[in-house]
Amino acid sequence: MARDAVPSPPGSIGARISGNGRTFKQFPPLSKGGRGDSLTVEHLGKILVSLGVLLIVVGLVLWLVADKLSWVGRLPGDIRIARPGFRFYAPLMTSLFLSVGLTLALWLCNRFFR
């Protein structure tokens, strides 16, 4: 059961390993050093801590301005059905509004911080 390394096509990562009629893609391991553009465990830890701090800051800001955001979830297009013993709520327009807002924000971040 010998495996032969087949060169991968240009632009792909790693080498393709074929054996038993199947082809598997082998990815290089994460490097332990800080050389190159590979992701290290230390760098991953910094990213996770930064995302945690960002999440706490966003949560605090939303908590402080919650009274000014009372319209969220009450837009026209949000579906509410309330009957005795049954409640259904589908915030369709609120989800659409948040999706467009986050898409624009991430697009702007990608455009200006590249």
C-alpha angles and dihedrals in degrees: 000000000000120000120216120205110230117197112252122235118267114280096026127112122244130352129292115242117204127194136142090014093298127107122215128187115229117206123204115251122253109271121243093212129069095243125116125006097296120125116253127201090245091053091048090052091053091050092051093048091048091051090049092052090047090051091051092050092049090048092051092048092050090047092052095048098037093115091057092052097058090122091068107105094017101077122130106267096042108121119226124176117178123179131154107291093001135081127174125182127178113176096202099155093041090052091049092048093049092046093053091045094050091044091054092046093050091045090053092047090050092048098048102033099048 
